[in-house]
Amino acid sequence: MGIQGVYAAGDVTEGLFQVVFAAAEGARAGINACKYLRKTKKE
Ligand SMILES: Cc1cc2nc3c(=O)[nH]c(=O)nc-3n(C[C@H](O)[C@H](O)[C@H](O)COP(=O)(O)OP(=O)(O)OC[C@H]3O[C@@H](n4cnc5c(N)ncnc54)[C@H](O)[C@@H]3O)c2cc1C
């Protein structure tokens, strides 16, 4: 559940408030944002 095309990571996501989780979520958010943009470009 979320807003299409909006990605977040780290403390703002109410995670575990640990650097390692913020970095992992940041990487995942970046990858998913790229996928979203590629898909949007094709449509
Ligand atoms: C005192 C303290 C000790 C901690 N100790 C540990 C620890 O030992 N180990 C651990 O794993 N975690 C620790 N943490 C938690 C860890 O710091 C955070 O989980 C982590 O930094 C989250 O990263 P983030 O990128 O989500 O947020 P942040 O690191 O807070 O980065 C957010 C950035 O956004 C910037 N920003 C805010 N508003 C705006 C705006 N409007 N425009 C532009 N920029 C903006 C801020 O200036 C900041 O640089 C500690 C936290 C605190 C407060």
PDB file of the backbone (N, CA, C, O) and the ligand in Angstrom, with CONECT records:
HET    LIG  A 101      53
ATOM      1  N   MET A   1       0.860  -1.191   0.000  1.00  0.00           N
ATOM      2  CA  MET A   1       0.000   0.000   0.000  1.00  0.00           C
ATOM      3  C   MET A   1       0.896   1.240   0.000  1.00  0.00           C
ATOM      4  O   MET A   1       1.870   1.310   0.749  1.00  0.00           O
ATOM      5  N   GLY A   2       0.564   2.194  -0.827  1.00  0.00           N
ATOM      6  CA  GLY A   2       1.368   3.407  -0.897  1.00  0.00           C
ATOM      7  C   GLY A   2       0.913   4.252  -2.068  1.00  0.00           C
ATOM      8  O   GLY A   2      -0.101   3.974  -2.708  1.00  0.00           O
ATOM      9  N   ILE A   3       1.679   5.276  -2.329  1.00  0.00           N
ATOM     10  CA  ILE A   3       1.376   6.151  -3.459  1.00  0.00           C
ATOM     11  C   ILE A   3       2.278   5.749  -4.615  1.00  0.00           C
ATOM     12  O   ILE A   3       3.498   5.679  -4.467  1.00  0.00           O
ATOM     13  N   GLN A   4       1.671   5.485  -5.769  1.00  0.00           N
ATOM     14  CA  GLN A   4       2.422   5.043  -6.930  1.00  0.00           C
ATOM     15  C   GLN A   4       3.489   6.072  -7.308  1.00  0.00           C
ATOM     16  O   GLN A   4       3.198   7.260  -7.450  1.00  0.00           O
ATOM     17  N   GLY A   5       4.716   5.602  -7.466  1.00  0.00           N
ATOM     18  CA  GLY A   5       5.797   6.484  -7.892  1.00  0.00           C
ATOM     19  C   GLY A   5       6.478   7.242  -6.759  1.00  0.00           C
ATOM     20  O   GLY A   5       7.392   8.031  -6.999  1.00  0.00           O
ATOM     21  N   VAL A   6       6.035   7.004  -5.522  1.00  0.00           N
ATOM     22  CA  VAL A   6       6.669   7.655  -4.371  1.00  0.00           C
ATOM     23  C   VAL A   6       7.415   6.601  -3.555  1.00  0.00           C
ATOM     24  O   VAL A   6       6.824   5.601  -3.148  1.00  0.00           O
ATOM     25  N   TYR A   7       8.692   6.815  -3.319  1.00  0.00           N
ATOM     26  CA  TYR A   7       9.534   5.839  -2.623  1.00  0.00           C
ATOM     27  C   TYR A   7      10.149   6.484  -1.385  1.00  0.00           C
ATOM     28  O   TYR A   7      10.503   7.663  -1.395  1.00  0.00           O
ATOM     29  N   ALA A   8      10.270   5.701  -0.330  1.00  0.00           N
ATOM     30  CA  ALA A   8      10.835   6.217   0.920  1.00  0.00           C
ATOM     31  C   ALA A   8      11.739   5.169   1.546  1.00  0.00           C
ATOM     32  O   ALA A   8      11.636   3.980   1.246  1.00  0.00           O
ATOM     33  N   ALA A   9      12.615   5.622   2.408  1.00  0.00           N
ATOM     34  CA  ALA A   9      13.529   4.702   3.090  1.00  0.00           C
ATOM     35  C   ALA A   9      13.987   5.328   4.400  1.00  0.00           C
ATOM     36  O   ALA A   9      13.980   6.549   4.555  1.00  0.00           O
ATOM     37  N   GLY A  10      14.377   4.492   5.323  1.00  0.00           N
ATOM     38  CA  GLY A  10      14.970   4.981   6.571  1.00  0.00           C
ATOM     39  C   GLY A  10      13.945   5.326   7.637  1.00  0.00           C
ATOM     40  O   GLY A  10      12.835   4.795   7.656  1.00  0.00           O
ATOM     41  N   ASP A  11      14.343   6.224   8.520  1.00  0.00           N
ATOM     42  CA  ASP A  11      13.522   6.540   9.697  1.00  0.00           C
ATOM     43  C   ASP A  11      12.112   7.007   9.340  1.00  0.00           C
ATOM     44  O   ASP A  11      11.167   6.780  10.096  1.00  0.00           O
ATOM     45  N   VAL A  12      11.975   7.659   8.185  1.00  0.00           N
ATOM     46  CA  VAL A  12      10.675   8.189   7.786  1.00  0.00           C
ATOM     47  C   VAL A  12       9.651   7.073   7.529  1.00  0.00           C
ATOM     48  O   VAL A  12       8.447   7.326   7.502  1.00  0.00           O
ATOM     49  N   THR A  13      10.141   5.834   7.340  1.00  0.00           N
ATOM     50  CA  THR A  13       9.237   4.717   7.068  1.00  0.00           C
ATOM     51  C   THR A  13       8.824   3.986   8.354  1.00  0.00           C
ATOM     52  O   THR A  13       8.185   2.936   8.287  1.00  0.00           O
ATOM     53  N   GLU A  14       9.175   4.518   9.488  1.00  0.00           N
ATOM     54  CA  GLU A  14       8.856   3.891  10.780  1.00  0.00           C
ATOM     55  C   GLU A  14       9.493   2.510  10.880  1.00  0.00           C
ATOM     56  O   GLU A  14       8.884   1.562  11.376  1.00  0.00           O
ATOM     57  N   GLY A  15      10.724   2.418  10.402  1.00  0.00           N
ATOM     58  CA  GLY A  15      11.439   1.143  10.445  1.00  0.00           C
ATOM     59  C   GLY A  15      12.028   0.886  11.821  1.00  0.00           C
ATOM     60  O   GLY A  15      11.438   1.239  12.842  1.00  0.00           O
ATOM     61  N   LEU A  16      13.186   0.274  11.830  1.00  0.00           N
ATOM     62  CA  LEU A  16      13.817  -0.103  13.098  1.00  0.00           C
ATOM     63  C   LEU A  16      14.796   0.956  13.602  1.00  0.00           C
ATOM     64  O   LEU A  16      15.452   0.755  14.624  1.00  0.00           O
ATOM     65  N   PHE A  17      14.899   2.079  12.896  1.00  0.00           N
ATOM     66  CA  PHE A  17      15.767   3.186  13.311  1.00  0.00           C
ATOM     67  C   PHE A  17      17.216   2.735  13.498  1.00  0.00           C
ATOM     68  O   PHE A  17      17.862   3.037  14.502  1.00  0.00           O
ATOM     69  N   GLN A  18      17.696   2.010  12.506  1.00  0.00           N
ATOM     70  CA  GLN A  18      19.088   1.561  12.492  1.00  0.00           C
ATOM     71  C   GLN A  18      19.672   1.915  11.123  1.00  0.00           C
ATOM     72  O   GLN A  18      18.999   1.813  10.098  1.00  0.00           O
ATOM     73  N   VAL A  19      20.942   2.333  11.131  1.00  0.00           N
ATOM     74  CA  VAL A  19      21.590   2.755   9.886  1.00  0.00           C
ATOM     75  C   VAL A  19      21.543   1.648   8.836  1.00  0.00           C
ATOM     76  O   VAL A  19      21.281   1.912   7.663  1.00  0.00           O
ATOM     77  N   VAL A  20      21.792   0.434   9.250  1.00  0.00           N
ATOM     78  CA  VAL A  20      21.850  -0.669   8.292  1.00  0.00           C
ATOM     79  C   VAL A  20      20.501  -0.880   7.591  1.00  0.00           C
ATOM     80  O   VAL A  20      20.466  -1.227   6.410  1.00  0.00           O
ATOM     81  N   PHE A  21      19.419  -0.677   8.294  1.00  0.00           N
ATOM     82  CA  PHE A  21      18.094  -0.824   7.674  1.00  0.00           C
ATOM     83  C   PHE A  21      17.822   0.351   6.739  1.00  0.00           C
ATOM     84  O   PHE A  21      17.260   0.173   5.659  1.00  0.00           O
ATOM     85  N   ALA A  22      18.224   1.557   7.158  1.00  0.00           N
ATOM     86  CA  ALA A  22      18.030   2.739   6.305  1.00  0.00           C
ATOM     87  C   ALA A  22      18.776   2.567   4.975  1.00  0.00           C
ATOM     88  O   ALA A  22      18.250   2.904   3.915  1.00  0.00           O
ATOM     89  N   ALA A  23      20.002   2.042   5.041  1.00  0.00           N
ATOM     90  CA  ALA A  23      20.798   1.852   3.822  1.00  0.00           C
ATOM     91  C   ALA A  23      20.170   0.781   2.929  1.00  0.00           C
ATOM     92  O   ALA A  23      20.091   0.952   1.712  1.00  0.00           O
ATOM     93  N   ALA A  24      19.728  -0.312   3.530  1.00  0.00           N
ATOM     94  CA  ALA A  24      19.112  -1.393   2.745  1.00  0.00           C
ATOM     95  C   ALA A  24      17.828  -0.907   2.078  1.00  0.00           C
ATOM     96  O   ALA A  24      17.585  -1.172   0.901  1.00  0.00           O
ATOM     97  N   GLU A  25      17.022  -0.200   2.841  1.00  0.00           N
ATOM     98  CA  GLU A  25      15.766   0.313   2.276  1.00  0.00           C
ATOM     99  C   GLU A  25      16.039   1.341   1.178  1.00  0.00           C
ATOM    100  O   GLU A  25      15.308   1.412   0.189  1.00  0.00           O
ATOM    101  N   GLY A  26      17.095   2.138   1.358  1.00  0.00           N
ATOM    102  CA  GLY A  26      17.468   3.123   0.350  1.00  0.00           C
ATOM    103  C   GLY A  26      17.841   2.454  -0.960  1.00  0.00           C
ATOM    104  O   GLY A  26      17.459   2.907  -2.039  1.00  0.00           O
ATOM    105  N   ALA A  27      18.597   1.362  -0.847  1.00  0.00           N
ATOM    106  CA  ALA A  27      18.987   0.627  -2.051  1.00  0.00           C
ATOM    107  C   ALA A  27      17.753   0.051  -2.743  1.00  0.00           C
ATOM    108  O   ALA A  27      17.607   0.145  -3.962  1.00  0.00           O
ATOM    109  N   ARG A  28      16.880  -0.539  -1.954  1.00  0.00           N
ATOM    110  CA  ARG A  28      15.666  -1.140  -2.520  1.00  0.00           C
ATOM    111  C   ARG A  28      14.776  -0.064  -3.156  1.00  0.00           C
ATOM    112  O   ARG A  28      14.231  -0.264  -4.242  1.00  0.00           O
ATOM    113  N   ALA A  29      14.638   1.063  -2.481  1.00  0.00           N
ATOM    114  CA  ALA A  29      13.810   2.157  -3.017  1.00  0.00           C
ATOM    115  C   ALA A  29      14.383   2.662  -4.340  1.00  0.00           C
ATOM    116  O   ALA A  29      13.637   2.952  -5.276  1.00  0.00           O
ATOM    117  N   GLY A  30      15.717   2.764  -4.412  1.00  0.00           N
ATOM    118  CA  GLY A  30      16.352   3.228  -5.649  1.00  0.00           C
ATOM    119  C   GLY A  30      16.107   2.282  -6.809  1.00  0.00           C
ATOM    120  O   GLY A  30      15.786   2.705  -7.920  1.00  0.00           O
ATOM    121  N   ILE A  31      16.264   0.997  -6.534  1.00  0.00           N
ATOM    122  CA  ILE A  31      16.041  -0.017  -7.581  1.00  0.00           C
ATOM    123  C   ILE A  31      14.581   0.025  -8.051  1.00  0.00           C
ATOM    124  O   ILE A  31      14.304   0.006  -9.251  1.00  0.00           O
ATOM    125  N   ASN A  32      13.661   0.081  -7.096  1.00  0.00           N
ATOM    126  CA  ASN A  32      12.239   0.096  -7.465  1.00  0.00           C
ATOM    127  C   ASN A  32      11.854   1.378  -8.199  1.00  0.00           C
ATOM    128  O   ASN A  32      11.006   1.349  -9.090  1.00  0.00           O
ATOM    129  N   ALA A  33      12.464   2.497  -7.833  1.00  0.00           N
ATOM    130  CA  ALA A  33      12.189   3.760  -8.531  1.00  0.00           C
ATOM    131  C   ALA A  33      12.657   3.668  -9.984  1.00  0.00           C
ATOM    132  O   ALA A  33      11.972   4.137 -10.893  1.00  0.00           O
ATOM    133  N   CYS A  34      13.838   3.055 -10.198  1.00  0.00           N
ATOM    134  CA  CYS A  34      14.342   2.878 -11.572  1.00  0.00           C
ATOM    135  C   CYS A  34      13.394   2.004 -12.382  1.00  0.00           C
ATOM    136  O   CYS A  34      13.068   2.326 -13.524  1.00  0.00           O
ATOM    137  N   LYS A  35      12.952   0.900 -11.789  1.00  0.00           N
ATOM    138  CA  LYS A  35      12.010   0.000 -12.486  1.00  0.00           C
ATOM    139  C   LYS A  35      10.733   0.745 -12.845  1.00  0.00           C
ATOM    140  O   LYS A  35      10.213   0.606 -13.952  1.00  0.00           O
ATOM    141  N   TYR A  36      10.239   1.527 -11.912  1.00  0.00           N
ATOM    142  CA  TYR A  36       9.002   2.284 -12.139  1.00  0.00           C
ATOM    143  C   TYR A  36       9.178   3.270 -13.296  1.00  0.00           C
ATOM    144  O   TYR A  36       8.309   3.394 -14.159  1.00  0.00           O
ATOM    145  N   LEU A  37      10.321   3.972 -13.300  1.00  0.00           N
ATOM    146  CA  LEU A  37      10.562   4.960 -14.354  1.00  0.00           C
ATOM    147  C   LEU A  37      10.704   4.292 -15.717  1.00  0.00           C
ATOM    148  O   LEU A  37      10.193   4.793 -16.718  1.00  0.00           O
ATOM    149  N   ARG A  38      11.409   3.146 -15.747  1.00  0.00           N
ATOM    150  CA  ARG A  38      11.550   2.427 -17.037  1.00  0.00           C
ATOM    151  C   ARG A  38      10.181   2.001 -17.551  1.00  0.00           C
ATOM    152  O   ARG A  38       9.886   2.144 -18.737  1.00  0.00           O
ATOM    153  N   LYS A  39       9.338   1.471 -16.645  1.00  0.00           N
ATOM    154  CA  LYS A  39       8.004   0.998 -17.025  1.00  0.00           C
ATOM    155  C   LYS A  39       7.159   2.184 -17.515  1.00  0.00           C
ATOM    156  O   LYS A  39       6.457   2.073 -18.520  1.00  0.00           O
ATOM    157  N   THR A  40       7.227   3.290 -16.819  1.00  0.00           N
ATOM    158  CA  THR A  40       6.455   4.480 -17.179  1.00  0.00           C
ATOM    159  C   THR A  40       6.878   5.007 -18.543  1.00  0.00           C
ATOM    160  O   THR A  40       6.042   5.450 -19.330  1.00  0.00           O
ATOM    161  N   LYS A  41       8.188   4.959 -18.823  1.00  0.00           N
ATOM    162  CA  LYS A  41       8.725   5.459 -20.092  1.00  0.00           C
ATOM    163  C   LYS A  41       8.196   4.644 -21.268  1.00  0.00           C
ATOM    164  O   LYS A  41       7.918   5.188 -22.337  1.00  0.00           O
ATOM    165  N   LYS A  42       8.056   3.305 -21.057  1.00  0.00           N
ATOM    166  CA  LYS A  42       7.594   2.424 -22.134  1.00  0.00           C
ATOM    167  C   LYS A  42       6.131   2.645 -22.468  1.00  0.00           C
ATOM    168  O   LYS A  42       5.724   2.490 -23.619  1.00  0.00           O
ATOM    169  N   GLU A  43       5.326   3.013 -21.453  1.00  0.00           N
ATOM    170  CA  GLU A  43       3.871   3.120 -21.658  1.00  0.00           C
ATOM    171  C   GLU A  43       3.491   4.352 -22.477  1.00  0.00           C
ATOM    172  O   GLU A  43       2.310   4.582 -22.734  1.00  0.00           O
TER     173      GLU A  43
HETATM  174  C1  LIG A 101      21.365   9.961  18.942  1.00  0.00           C
HETATM  175  C2  LIG A 101      21.169   8.865  17.942  1.00  0.00           C
HETATM  176  C3  LIG A 101      22.005   7.765  18.001  1.00  0.00           C
HETATM  177  C4  LIG A 101      21.865   6.731  17.060  1.00  0.00           C
HETATM  178  N1  LIG A 101      22.691   5.650  17.135  1.00  0.00           N
HETATM  179  C5  LIG A 101      22.602   4.680  16.207  1.00  0.00           C
HETATM  180  C6  LIG A 101      23.500   3.576  16.233  1.00  0.00           C
HETATM  181  O1  LIG A 101      24.400   3.463  17.091  1.00  0.00           O
HETATM  182  N2  LIG A 101      23.349   2.608  15.290  1.00  0.00           N
HETATM  183  C7  LIG A 101      22.390   2.697  14.313  1.00  0.00           C
HETATM  184  O2  LIG A 101      22.332   1.804  13.452  1.00  0.00           O
HETATM  185  N3  LIG A 101      21.535   3.717  14.287  1.00  0.00           N
HETATM  186  C8  LIG A 101      21.605   4.720  15.204  1.00  0.00           C
HETATM  187  N4  LIG A 101      20.742   5.788  15.162  1.00  0.00           N
HETATM  188  C9  LIG A 101      19.686   5.777  14.139  1.00  0.00           C
HETATM  189  C10 LIG A 101      20.245   6.228  12.789  1.00  0.00           C
HETATM  190  O3  LIG A 101      20.941   7.461  12.933  1.00  0.00           O
HETATM  191  C11 LIG A 101      19.068   6.400  11.821  1.00  0.00           C
HETATM  192  O4  LIG A 101      18.285   5.228  11.792  1.00  0.00           O
HETATM  193  C12 LIG A 101      19.560   6.703  10.406  1.00  0.00           C
HETATM  194  O5  LIG A 101      20.414   7.822  10.406  1.00  0.00           O
HETATM  195  C13 LIG A 101      18.359   6.935   9.497  1.00  0.00           C
HETATM  196  O6  LIG A 101      18.822   7.408   8.249  1.00  0.00           O
HETATM  197  P1  LIG A 101      17.864   8.277   7.361  1.00  0.00           P
HETATM  198  O7  LIG A 101      18.618   8.492   6.092  1.00  0.00           O
HETATM  199  O8  LIG A 101      16.510   7.670   7.329  1.00  0.00           O
HETATM  200  O9  LIG A 101      17.685   9.654   8.156  1.00  0.00           O
HETATM  201  P2  LIG A 101      18.779  10.759   8.542  1.00  0.00           P
HETATM  202  O10 LIG A 101      20.146  10.166   8.745  1.00  0.00           O
HETATM  203  O11 LIG A 101      18.156  11.494   9.711  1.00  0.00           O
HETATM  204  O12 LIG A 101      18.843  11.662   7.276  1.00  0.00           O
HETATM  205  C14 LIG A 101      17.804  12.527   6.919  1.00  0.00           C
HETATM  206  C15 LIG A 101      18.452  13.747   6.285  1.00  0.00           C
HETATM  207  O13 LIG A 101      17.429  14.545   5.684  1.00  0.00           O
HETATM  208  C16 LIG A 101      17.747  15.879   5.956  1.00  0.00           C
HETATM  209  N5  LIG A 101      16.504  16.640   5.835  1.00  0.00           N
HETATM  210  C17 LIG A 101      15.474  16.732   6.707  1.00  0.00           C
HETATM  211  N6  LIG A 101      14.511  17.542   6.249  1.00  0.00           N
HETATM  212  C18 LIG A 101      14.944  17.965   5.037  1.00  0.00           C
HETATM  213  C19 LIG A 101      14.402  18.829   4.058  1.00  0.00           C
HETATM  214  N7  LIG A 101      13.206  19.413   4.217  1.00  0.00           N
HETATM  215  N8  LIG A 101      15.103  19.052   2.948  1.00  0.00           N
HETATM  216  C20 LIG A 101      16.310  18.462   2.750  1.00  0.00           C
HETATM  217  N9  LIG A 101      16.884  17.629   3.650  1.00  0.00           N
HETATM  218  C21 LIG A 101      16.207  17.401   4.770  1.00  0.00           C
HETATM  219  C22 LIG A 101      18.339  15.899   7.349  1.00  0.00           C
HETATM  220  O14 LIG A 101      19.119  17.056   7.562  1.00  0.00           O
HETATM  221  C23 LIG A 101      19.190  14.644   7.303  1.00  0.00           C
HETATM  222  O15 LIG A 101      20.487  14.903   6.822  1.00  0.00           O
HETATM  223  C24 LIG A 101      20.862   6.806  16.066  1.00  0.00           C
HETATM  224  C25 LIG A 101      20.022   7.927  16.031  1.00  0.00           C
HETATM  225  C26 LIG A 101      20.177   8.943  16.938  1.00  0.00           C
HETATM  226  C27 LIG A 101      19.269  10.145  16.869  1.00  0.00           C
CONECT  174  175
CONECT  175  174  176  225
CONECT  176  175  177
CONECT  177  176  178  223
CONECT  178  177  179
CONECT  179  178  180  186
CONECT  180  179  181  182
CONECT  181  180
CONECT  182  180  183
CONECT  183  182  184  185
CONECT  184  183
CONECT  185  183  186
CONECT  186  179  185  187
CONECT  187  186  188  223
CONECT  188  187  189
CONECT  189  188  190  191
CONECT  190  189
CONECT  191  189  192  193
CONECT  192  191
CONECT  193  191  194  195
CONECT  194  193
CONECT  195  193  196
CONECT  196  195  197
CONECT  197  196  198  199  200
CONECT  198  197
CONECT  199  197
CONECT  200  197  201
CONECT  201  200  202  203  204
CONECT  202  201
CONECT  203  201
CONECT  204  201  205
CONECT  205  204  206
CONECT  206  205  207  221
CONECT  207  206  208
CONECT  208  207  209  219
CONECT  209  208  210  218
CONECT  210  209  211
CONECT  211  210  212
CONECT  212  211  213  218
CONECT  213  212  214  215
CONECT  214  213
CONECT  215  213  216
CONECT  216  215  217
CONECT  217  216  218
CONECT  218  209  212  217
CONECT  219  208  220  221
CONECT  220  219
CONECT  221  206  219  222
CONECT  222  221
CONECT  223  177  187  224
CONECT  224  223  225
CONECT  225  175  224  226
CONECT  226  225
END
